[in-house]
Amino acid sequence: MKRRVLVTGATGAMGSYLLPNTEHEILGIGSPYRPGYRWSSVHYEDMDLASDRHGFNRIVRLFKPDWVFHLASHANVRESFDSPYEIVTNNINCTLTVLDALRQFAPGARLIHCSSSEVYGALREDECPVLESADILPVSPYAASKAAQENLVTSFGRSYELDYVITRAFGYVNPRRPDLVLTSFAAQFNSARLSPHVEHGNLDSIRTFCDARDVARAYWLAAEKCASGEVYNIGATDWISVGSALAQMEVVADKKALRIPKESLLRPADVSYQVPNVDKFKHETGWLPEISFKE
């Protein structure tokens, strides 16, 4: 069934993986501050969602979306410690703009709110694999903004009977996000002719890594199959330390890296262990990652 689909953050590193999708009519909301990643087959409207709520109201009123994927956010966790005001206010205001427009002009639309595993905060090993029912205890300003977004979505859903699904994506590999740890490592490998110097933060952190294309596919399945008002973890379940991931990259690159710890890459409050339980999402959608970590 062909639907009208609105994607916020459509030119961003993750949103761009949702596009194009020839099954549906898609309208992408892009950033007015950077070109991002764009497809010639997709129509885009550039606007600052945090400040232009009237412009977004007009778009929703005219386009009348059936589905809305909300990905627009400042997503750099480390940067959020240095610029908390800008990142938190942006992320909350973007979400409020989207929700208020749906309330007024598309109350029957389905909202897929793309949140983050960062909302769980600093988990212990005995708390993992973490379930969606776990407490929300964010430790970074970015994570707090994502938790606030979730609260706004839930409150609008309950107050105005909006149809929504919240997804919490765990770690993923995305070459369009230079601030992500593996993308940063890869860039440092590729810039070196001989032995690369790899600057790093906490190599002992435990993570799981999905491919961004698998995550994008999961978002589409969430729109099609997930229950309204529910929260779903999305991610791989095989865990690996960041240091071990770096070692695997050394094998692939056939280069031994000189590891250089850098204090500026450490978070003031670290999240050193995150492994999801994704049984709920797999049960309702049949989703499994198709691209291996090695690949």
C-alpha positions as CSV (number, residue, x, y, z in Angstrom):
1,M,0.0,0.0,0.0
2,K,1.5,3.3,-1.1
3,R,1.6,5.9,1.7
4,R,2.6,9.6,2.1
5,V,5.7,9.5,4.3
6,L,7.3,12.5,5.9
7,V,10.9,12.2,7.2
8,T,12.5,14.8,9.5
9,G,16.3,14.8,9.5
10,A,16.0,13.4,6.0
11,T,19.4,14.7,4.9
12,G,21.2,13.5,8.0
13,A,23.5,10.6,8.5
14,M,20.7,8.2,9.5
15,G,17.7,9.8,7.9
16,S,19.3,9.6,4.5
17,Y,19.4,5.8,4.7
18,L,15.6,5.8,4.7
19,L,15.5,7.4,1.3
20,P,14.7,6.8,-1.4
21,N,11.9,4.2,-1.0
22,T,10.0,3.9,-4.3
23,E,7.0,2.2,-2.7
24,H,5.9,5.4,-1.1
25,E,5.5,9.1,-1.8
26,I,8.3,10.7,0.4
27,L,8.8,14.2,1.5
28,G,12.1,14.9,3.3
29,I,12.7,17.7,5.8
30,G,16.3,18.8,5.5
31,S,18.6,21.1,7.4
32,P,19.0,24.7,6.1
33,Y,22.5,24.8,7.6
34,R,24.2,22.0,5.7
35,P,23.5,20.1,2.4
36,G,23.7,16.7,4.0
37,Y,23.0,13.6,1.9
38,R,20.3,14.0,-0.7
39,W,18.7,11.8,-3.4
40,S,17.6,13.3,-6.7
41,S,14.4,11.3,-6.7
42,V,13.2,12.8,-3.4
43,H,11.5,16.2,-2.8
44,Y,13.0,18.1,0.1
45,E,11.9,21.1,2.1
46,D,14.7,22.8,4.1
47,M,13.7,24.3,7.5
48,D,14.8,24.7,11.0
49,L,12.3,22.6,12.9
50,A,13.3,24.1,16.2
51,S,12.2,27.6,15.2
52,D,9.9,27.4,12.2
53,R,6.8,25.7,13.6
54,H,4.5,27.7,11.3
55,G,6.4,26.4,8.2
56,F,6.2,22.9,9.4
57,N,2.5,23.3,10.2
58,R,1.9,24.4,6.6
59,I,3.8,21.3,5.2
60,V,1.9,18.9,7.4
61,R,-1.4,20.5,6.5
62,L,-0.8,20.3,2.8
63,F,1.1,17.0,2.6
64,K,-1.2,15.1,5.0
65,P,1.3,12.3,5.8
66,D,0.2,8.8,6.7
67,W,3.6,8.0,8.4
68,V,6.1,10.4,10.0
69,F,9.7,9.3,10.8
70,H,11.1,11.8,13.3
71,L,14.9,11.6,13.2
72,A,15.8,15.3,13.3
73,S,18.2,15.9,16.3
74,H,21.7,17.0,17.2
75,A,23.1,13.6,17.9
76,N,26.7,14.1,19.0
77,V,26.9,12.7,22.6
78,R,30.4,14.0,23.4
79,E,29.6,17.5,22.0
80,S,26.5,17.7,24.2
81,F,28.7,18.0,27.3
82,D,30.3,21.1,25.8
83,S,27.2,22.6,24.3
84,P,24.3,21.3,26.4
85,Y,22.0,24.3,25.9
86,E,22.1,24.3,22.1
87,I,21.7,20.6,21.8
88,V,19.0,20.0,24.4
89,T,16.8,23.0,23.3
90,N,17.1,22.1,19.7
91,N,16.1,18.5,20.2
92,I,13.2,19.2,22.4
93,N,11.9,22.1,20.2
94,C,12.2,20.0,17.1
95,T,10.0,17.3,18.6
96,L,7.5,19.7,20.0
97,T,7.1,21.2,16.5
98,V,6.5,17.8,15.0
99,L,4.0,16.7,17.6
100,D,2.0,19.9,17.7
101,A,1.7,19.9,13.9
102,L,0.4,16.3,13.9
103,R,-2.0,17.1,16.7
104,Q,-3.6,19.9,14.6
105,F,-3.3,18.8,11.0
106,A,-2.6,15.0,10.8
107,P,-4.1,13.4,13.9
108,G,-4.4,10.1,12.2
109,A,-0.8,9.8,11.1
110,R,1.5,7.2,12.5
111,L,4.7,8.7,14.2
112,I,7.9,6.6,14.3
113,H,10.0,8.4,16.9
114,C,13.6,7.4,16.5
115,S,15.2,7.5,20.0
116,S,18.4,6.2,21.3
117,S,19.8,3.5,23.7
118,E,21.6,6.4,25.4
119,V,18.4,7.0,27.4
120,Y,19.2,3.9,29.5
121,G,22.3,5.6,30.8
122,A,25.2,3.8,32.5
123,L,24.1,0.1,32.6
124,R,25.8,-2.6,34.6
125,E,26.7,-5.9,33.1
126,D,24.1,-7.6,35.3
127,E,21.4,-5.3,33.8
128,C,22.1,-6.5,30.3
129,P,20.7,-7.5,27.9
130,V,18.5,-4.5,28.8
131,L,14.7,-4.7,28.3
132,E,12.5,-1.8,27.2
133,S,10.9,-1.8,30.6
134,A,14.2,-0.8,32.3
135,D,14.5,2.6,34.0
136,I,15.4,5.6,32.0
137,L,18.5,7.2,33.6
138,P,20.3,9.4,31.0
139,V,23.8,10.6,31.9
140,S,24.6,13.0,29.0
141,P,22.7,16.1,28.0
142,Y,22.1,14.4,24.6
143,A,20.6,11.4,26.3
144,A,18.4,13.6,28.6
145,S,17.1,15.4,25.5
146,K,16.2,12.1,23.9
147,A,14.4,11.0,27.1
148,A,12.5,14.3,27.1
149,Q,11.5,13.7,23.5
150,E,10.1,10.3,24.5
151,N,8.1,11.9,27.3
152,L,6.7,14.5,24.9
153,V,5.7,11.8,22.4
154,T,4.1,9.7,25.1
155,S,2.2,12.7,26.6
156,F,0.9,13.8,23.2
157,G,-0.1,10.2,22.4
158,R,-2.1,9.8,25.5
159,S,-3.6,13.3,25.5
160,Y,-4.5,13.5,21.8
161,E,-4.7,9.8,20.9
162,L,-1.9,10.1,18.4
163,D,-0.6,6.8,16.9
164,Y,3.1,6.5,17.8
165,V,5.9,3.9,18.1
166,I,9.2,4.7,19.9
167,T,12.4,2.9,18.7
168,R,15.7,2.9,20.7
169,A,18.6,2.2,18.4
170,F,21.8,0.8,19.9
171,G,25.3,1.2,18.4
172,Y,25.6,1.1,14.6
173,V,28.2,1.5,11.9
174,N,27.5,4.5,9.8
175,P,30.1,6.0,7.4
176,R,28.0,9.2,7.2
177,R,28.6,9.9,11.0
178,P,32.2,11.1,11.4
179,D,31.7,11.4,15.2
180,L,31.0,7.7,15.7
181,V,33.8,5.7,17.1
182,L,34.3,3.2,14.3
183,T,33.9,5.8,11.6
184,S,36.6,7.9,13.3
185,F,38.9,4.9,13.5
186,A,38.4,4.1,9.8
187,A,39.1,7.7,8.8
188,Q,42.4,7.6,10.8
189,F,43.4,4.3,9.1
190,N,42.6,5.7,5.7
191,S,44.6,8.9,6.2
192,A,47.7,6.9,7.0
193,R,50.1,5.6,4.4
194,L,52.0,3.3,6.8
195,S,51.3,2.9,10.5
196,P,48.2,4.8,11.5
197,H,48.0,6.9,14.7
198,V,44.6,6.3,16.1
199,E,43.3,8.7,18.8
200,H,40.8,7.1,21.0
201,G,38.7,7.4,24.2
202,N,37.6,4.4,26.4
203,L,38.6,1.2,24.6
204,D,37.0,-0.9,27.3
205,S,33.5,0.2,26.6
206,I,31.2,-2.7,25.6
207,R,29.0,-2.1,22.6
208,T,26.9,-3.9,19.9
209,F,27.2,-2.7,16.3
210,C,24.5,-2.9,13.6
211,D,24.9,-1.6,10.1
212,A,23.0,1.6,9.4
213,R,21.2,-0.1,6.5
214,D,19.8,-2.7,8.9
215,V,18.6,0.0,11.2
216,A,16.9,1.8,8.4
217,R,15.1,-1.4,7.4
218,A,14.1,-1.8,11.0
219,Y,12.5,1.6,11.1
220,W,10.3,0.7,8.0
221,L,9.3,-2.5,9.7
222,A,8.4,-0.6,12.9
223,A,6.0,1.6,10.9
224,E,4.4,-1.4,9.2
225,K,4.1,-3.9,12.1
226,C,4.7,-2.5,15.6
227,A,2.0,-1.9,18.1
228,S,0.9,1.7,18.8
229,G,2.2,3.2,22.0
230,E,5.0,0.7,22.5
231,V,8.8,1.1,22.8
232,Y,11.2,-1.2,20.9
233,N,15.0,-1.8,21.2
234,I,16.8,-2.2,17.8
235,G,20.3,-3.4,17.6
236,A,22.7,-6.3,17.3
237,T,23.1,-8.7,20.3
238,D,26.7,-9.8,19.9
239,W,28.8,-7.6,22.1
240,I,32.3,-6.4,21.6
241,S,34.7,-4.0,23.3
242,V,35.7,-0.9,21.4
243,G,39.3,-2.0,21.7
244,S,38.5,-5.4,20.2
245,A,36.7,-3.7,17.3
246,L,39.8,-1.6,16.7
247,A,41.9,-4.8,16.6
248,Q,39.5,-6.3,14.0
249,M,39.9,-3.1,11.9
250,E,43.7,-3.6,12.1
251,V,43.3,-7.0,10.6
252,V,41.1,-5.8,7.8
253,A,43.4,-2.9,7.0
254,D,46.5,-5.0,7.5
255,K,48.0,-2.2,9.5
256,K,49.0,-2.0,13.2
257,A,47.8,1.2,14.8
258,L,49.7,3.3,17.3
259,R,47.0,3.9,19.9
260,I,46.9,7.4,21.4
261,P,44.5,7.9,24.3
262,K,43.0,11.4,24.2
263,E,41.3,13.0,27.2
264,S,39.0,15.1,25.0
265,L,37.4,11.9,23.6
266,L,36.4,10.7,27.1
267,R,33.0,11.6,28.3
268,P,32.6,13.3,31.7
269,A,30.0,10.6,32.5
270,D,30.7,7.4,30.5
271,V,28.3,4.8,29.3
272,S,30.6,1.8,29.3
273,Y,28.2,-1.1,28.9
274,Q,25.2,-1.4,26.5
275,V,23.8,-4.6,25.2
276,P,20.1,-4.8,24.2
277,N,17.4,-7.4,24.4
278,V,15.6,-7.1,21.0
279,D,13.3,-10.1,21.4
280,K,10.2,-7.9,21.4
281,F,11.0,-6.2,18.1
282,K,12.1,-9.5,16.5
283,H,8.9,-11.2,17.6
284,E,6.6,-8.5,16.1
285,T,8.5,-7.8,12.9
286,G,10.7,-10.8,12.1
287,W,13.7,-8.4,11.8
288,L,17.2,-9.7,12.1
289,P,20.5,-7.9,11.1
290,E,21.6,-9.0,7.7
291,I,25.0,-7.4,7.6
292,S,27.6,-8.9,9.9
293,F,30.0,-6.9,12.0
294,K,33.0,-8.2,10.0
295,E,31.3,-7.2,6.7
